[in-house]
Amino acid sequence: MAAAEAPPPPGTPMRRFSQRNALVTLSDINITPLLDLAFVLLIIFVITTPLFEANDIQVNLPRSGKAAQQVDRDNIRVVNVDKDGRYFMGRDALTLDVLEQQLVREAQANPELVVRIRADEESRARHFYPVIEVLLRHNITRISLATDPSNRR
């Protein structure tokens, strides 16, 4: 007969896990924290993407009425003209010739291209008329002049 195990001496802690179970490896991966991280990053990108639009050049727009129709954002290229007559596409300052080359290239790739001109209200017409002339010369007729929507009638 097997000898019965003697109880541990008083005051010694009892062992909670057997030695056999301590050597078992974990074969399942919990992906819940990974999904949580992915959703948090997705939300951050969705919130911050509109902040990187081309509206970062400081331009005071003139006021006007309501827009006639809505255009798909992917088809819009924004050209900013500041009050000193400098041209910007995004954050890049461009000469009129380089701006013309880029717009012609994009118009050939996308026939639905709409060029939105954001000209400072203090800029003179001589600064943004050349952009319109360039567009019309290359048969880019979908042009939008941006205005300030805060005082629409």
C-alpha angles and dihedrals in degrees: 000000000000116000114247116246113253116236115253116266114266116276097029116119117246119246110246102190130043120238091239094063094047092069096054113113123224109248100177125078118210107222097180094097090047092053091047090054092047092052092048091052091047091052091048092052093046091052098044100041096079089052090065094060121125092264092096094097108092107242126157105219124210117244124251147152131286123306116257099222141355121251129204108261093226090064096053124096115185122216114191122203114191125205091265092058098254118146123223134184106188105326095326118107108220138185117238091254094053090044089052092051093050094047093047090050092050093045090054090051094044119032090188092061116142118195113210113199114205105192123177112249089233093053117102123244089247088072100056102028091075089058091053091047091051091050094048092046089059093043094251098146102162099095129158126192109210119225135180110273095197095089103039118151 
